[in-house]
Amino acid sequence: MTVKTRFGSYTVEFRTLAEAFAALPRDRFVITDENVGRLYQQNLEGEPTIVLTPGEKSKSLPVAEHCLETLAKRGATRQTTIIAFGGGVIGDLAGLVAALYMRGVPYVQIPTTLLAQVDSSIGGKVAVDLAAGKNLAGAFYPPKEVLIPLDALRTLDKRQFRNGMAEVWKYAFIADKDLLGTLKAKVPNCSNNVNNLKGIVQRCIEIKKGAVEADEFETSGARAVLNFGHTVGHAIESATGYSGIFHGEAISIGMVAESYLGEELGVTEAGTAALVAECLQLQGLPIELPTSIHRSELMSLMSRDKKRASKGLAFSLLTRIGECKLMDGVAQSNVEKVLNKL
Amino acid sequence: MTVKTRFGSYTVEFRTLAEAFAALPRDRFVITDENVGRLYQQNLEGEPTIVLTPGEKSKSLPVAEHCLETLAKRGATRQTTIIAFGGGVIGDLAGLVAALYMRGVPYVQIPTTLLAQVDSSIGGKVAVDLAAGKNLAGAFYPPKEVLIPLDALRTLDKRQFRNGMAEVWKYAFIADKDLLGTLKAKVPNCSNNVNNLKGIVQRCIEIKKGAVEADEFETSGARAVLNFGHTVGHAIESATGYSGIFHGEAISIGMVAESYLGEELGVTEAGTAALVAECLQLQGLPIELPTSIHRSELMSLMSRDKKRASKGLAFSLLTRIGECKLMDGVAQSNVEKVLNKL
């Protein structure tokens, strides 16, 4: 697959991990985390590597600065390619490091989690978090290449696998009724032969590619619809300090909440929210707001969401299964009502 | 004047300070420093403003992060325009903050120093420094508009004025024999009526615009020739910890050094270095390496310069007055020889 961007285009290809590393440019520098580094010690032997602490906390400007200083100290030049080898946190962070180092060096994404393979590795959005919110400092900086190693999914534990499946279901809900049928029929789990996932992962990437090419810089709304479940989901992640709950789990709850919100607003076909909840529950994903999270805190976090352009809140809402649209100016009272029912 | 970029084009226009502020978009946020903030208190009344400590030390990722957090806390959105109001440090920093905030918001440059007006405000290069070197973390991120307030030059002290004149002479040396004639005939100083500088500033911006349009991302060498004097100059600034010596003073010494280097290599017409030194001395700029700086330290700093693509060092060297070219792979021994003579 080829993704077109305003800076040229890049390819997205399935490769085994061994094939991926064999195909990389010689002058390179790997950024990864301790978990991935431990699992793939063999692939990383002899590689110049920066190994970070796993988790969202590493998506910060101080960690980016540490990477930049390390690259400079170890002699990386404008010709050096950064390899983002890991999940979404590593992809977002290493991509931003590549965007900034000497005003931009090439980078290649090798996403090792299902979540990163179907979502964050595609589209050139890179970022770190601020205290004030997730992904608030970043850039649109497309990779030179995305290499998808399905074999890396074998090492995911069940919870991490479900975490990625939340985004897979999202694509089905917002854009592909047929994909929803496939998912409901087999509810993929990590004990499946990973190569059986190829068709599903490919379909997700195609949907993402379509949205990204239509709206690379997220200005028209065509890309923002991918954020179904994310306005509420990001607030949940933020309220829990990005620990305890995974991104996919937060957006799973978010998708249910935003489906009920859509029904409340008369945008979403009645009965859709119940179906969304049923599907996510089949996958073993959470669909209820943890009692530890205060509704009022979620409201205040959502009002800072960067998709917001006007008064009121912005949501990507389903119209029916397989279709969605961006709604701006949603009244807080409607959101409160739905959250209180959840 | 209009500068074309890969992201669209922007205008560079002369405006008084009062006109500049009157023309700004309503939804805006000014980034400035204490010196500029004090001088232009009146213009800034009622403006949402971030006021930074003056000096190169503010060109850091932690200071950028402080600005980003402040923007978020104070409710800046994707529609907010950042106003970079100050000299080169403020322009580079505020531009990077604009590039990163929510993955990019518009910004306008209002450069208040001669140095920023003729050089750093044009071309979309934004950056902060790392411990490992100057401008090592940044982006190519063009402004929406550059407004040049010549009246702001009235508040420059003599040393700051000369600081900017170093870049003005540079343009003459590398690209414009006629401009050199003008400069030698009148040697501008800050007590001149600032409007008399208009023609000179405009000519410098035209030369910069030409180089930037030919080579926006500094890949072909057409833009890198603007770095005449800067390989040695940056090393001098770095060796002095960006304090004590101004950028223009450092590149003044750098231009003399690199002219002698060019003659040593047989690239630069004999006698050019003496003329370069004579001109800069006329302007009251330094032309000798301070004895406090060790030649060996300069050598090691230069070997980390980010223009370097291969073994050896990269320099923009004059061929004769008004012409220059990029030279890669210059042997350290040649550079050492010249530095030892200086």
Interface residues (C-beta under 8 A of the other chain):
Chain A: R6 F7 L61 P62 A64 E65 L68 E69 A72 K73 T77 R78 Q79 A99 L100 Y101 M102 R103 G104 K125 A127 L130 A131 A132 G133 N135 L136 A137 G138 A139 F140 F217 E218 R304 K306 R308 A309
Chain B: R6 F7 L61 P62 A64 E65 L68 E69 A72 K73 T77 R78 Q79 A99 L100 Y101 M102 R103 G104 K125 A127 L130 A131 A132 G133 N135 L136 A137 G138 A139 F140 F217 E218 R304 K306 R308 A309
